């Protein structure tokens, strides 16, 4: 009985120490609507190439000239490395990109990347990563 109690106590301490990180991870489909896409063209202002999800920040102008900063999420850095994409080689701040995203369910300026079109016209289709969070196709 003492060993079981000690094991449960250690597990409880580990989970408490992890805090919100353990509770915060969620399915992509819970936050983003797979059937509601937006096409965004804007200037890349920041890239966070960190776990659990890579995030890009783009300043996007609407038809009236108003600029909105969009936060775009993707798979983790390891998933991108597995298909031959590294942040420094492909994504450079100050350049204009087009992103097709699944919009946030709450309609905020957030999306989950489905496709990136690079400044040189190459297309990176990441649809498979959205569906399964594993695998996609490299830049074409």
C-alpha positions as CSV (number, residue, x, y, z in Angstrom):
1,X,0.0,0.0,0.0
2,X,2.9,2.4,0.8
3,X,4.4,2.0,-2.7
4,X,1.1,2.7,-4.4
5,X,0.5,5.8,-2.3
6,X,4.1,7.1,-3.0
7,X,3.6,6.5,-6.7
8,X,0.3,8.3,-6.7
9,X,1.8,11.2,-4.8
10,X,4.7,11.5,-7.2
11,X,2.4,11.4,-10.2
12,X,0.2,14.1,-8.6
13,X,3.3,16.3,-7.9
14,X,4.5,15.9,-11.5
15,X,1.1,16.8,-12.9
16,X,0.8,19.8,-10.6
17,X,4.2,21.0,-11.6
18,X,3.3,20.7,-15.3
19,X,0.4,23.0,-14.6
20,X,-1.5,24.4,-17.5
21,X,0.8,22.9,-20.1
22,X,-0.7,19.4,-19.6
23,X,-4.3,20.7,-19.5
24,X,-3.9,23.3,-22.3
25,X,-3.1,20.9,-25.2
26,X,-6.2,20.4,-27.4
27,X,-7.2,19.0,-30.7
28,X,-6.7,21.5,-33.6
29,X,-10.3,20.9,-34.6
30,X,-11.5,22.2,-31.3
31,X,-10.1,25.7,-31.9
32,X,-10.2,25.9,-35.7
33,X,-13.0,25.3,-38.2
34,X,-11.9,22.9,-40.9
35,X,-14.7,24.1,-43.2
36,X,-14.1,27.9,-42.8
37,X,-11.0,29.0,-44.7
38,X,-9.5,32.4,-45.1
39,X,-6.8,33.5,-47.6
40,X,-4.4,36.0,-46.1
41,X,-1.7,38.0,-47.8
42,X,0.5,40.0,-45.6
43,X,3.9,40.8,-44.2
44,X,5.4,38.3,-41.9
45,X,6.4,40.1,-38.7
46,X,7.4,37.3,-36.4
47,X,7.9,33.5,-36.3
48,X,8.0,31.4,-33.2
49,X,9.6,28.1,-34.2
50,X,8.9,26.4,-30.8
51,X,6.8,23.6,-29.4
52,X,4.0,22.7,-29.2
53,X,3.0,24.6,-32.3
54,X,4.9,26.8,-34.7
55,X,3.3,30.3,-34.8
56,X,3.6,33.0,-37.5
57,X,2.4,36.6,-37.1
58,X,1.3,38.4,-40.3
59,X,0.2,42.0,-40.8
60,X,-2.7,41.8,-43.2
61,X,-4.4,44.8,-44.8
62,X,-8.1,44.7,-45.6
63,X,-9.7,46.4,-48.5
64,X,-10.1,49.7,-46.5
65,X,-6.4,49.7,-45.6
66,X,-6.9,48.6,-42.0
67,X,-4.0,46.3,-40.8
68,X,-4.9,43.3,-38.6
69,X,-2.2,41.1,-37.1
70,X,-3.1,37.5,-37.6
71,X,-1.6,34.7,-35.5
72,X,-1.2,31.5,-37.6
73,X,-0.5,28.2,-35.9
74,X,0.9,25.0,-37.4
75,X,2.3,21.7,-36.3
76,X,5.3,21.4,-34.1
77,X,8.8,22.2,-35.4
78,X,9.7,18.5,-35.6
79,X,6.8,17.9,-38.0
80,X,8.1,20.6,-40.3
81,X,11.7,19.3,-40.1
82,X,10.5,15.8,-41.0
83,X,9.3,17.1,-44.3
84,X,12.3,19.3,-45.0
85,X,11.1,22.7,-43.8
86,X,13.1,24.8,-41.4
87,X,12.0,28.2,-40.2
88,X,15.1,30.2,-41.0
89,X,15.4,28.9,-44.6
90,X,11.8,29.3,-45.6
91,X,10.2,32.0,-43.4
92,X,11.8,35.5,-43.3
93,X,10.3,38.4,-41.5
94,X,9.6,41.5,-43.6
95,X,8.6,39.5,-46.7
96,X,5.1,39.1,-48.0
97,X,3.4,35.6,-47.8
98,X,0.0,34.2,-48.5
99,X,-1.5,31.8,-46.1
100,X,-4.7,29.7,-46.5
101,X,-5.9,29.0,-43.0
102,X,-8.7,27.3,-41.2
103,X,-10.2,30.2,-39.2
104,X,-10.6,30.2,-35.5
105,X,-14.0,29.1,-34.3
106,X,-14.4,32.3,-32.3
107,X,-13.8,34.4,-35.5
108,X,-10.7,36.1,-33.9
109,X,-7.7,36.8,-36.3
110,X,-6.2,33.4,-35.7
111,X,-5.9,30.5,-38.0
112,X,-4.3,27.0,-38.5
113,X,-2.2,26.9,-41.6
114,X,-3.3,24.7,-44.5
115,X,-1.1,26.2,-47.2
116,X,1.7,28.8,-47.5
117,X,2.6,30.5,-50.7
118,X,6.1,31.8,-50.4
119,X,7.3,35.2,-51.8
120,X,9.0,33.3,-54.7
121,X,5.7,31.6,-55.6
122,X,6.5,28.2,-54.2
123,X,3.6,26.5,-52.5
124,X,3.8,24.5,-49.2
125,X,0.7,22.4,-48.8
126,X,0.2,21.5,-45.1
127,X,-3.4,20.1,-45.3
128,X,-2.3,16.6,-44.1
129,X,-0.7,18.1,-41.0
130,X,-4.1,19.7,-40.2
131,X,-6.0,16.5,-40.6
132,X,-3.6,14.3,-38.6
133,X,-0.9,16.6,-37.3
134,X,1.7,14.4,-38.9
135,X,3.0,14.5,-42.4
136,X,2.5,16.9,-45.3
137,X,4.3,17.8,-48.5
138,X,7.4,19.9,-48.8
139,X,7.7,23.1,-50.9
140,X,7.0,22.5,-54.6
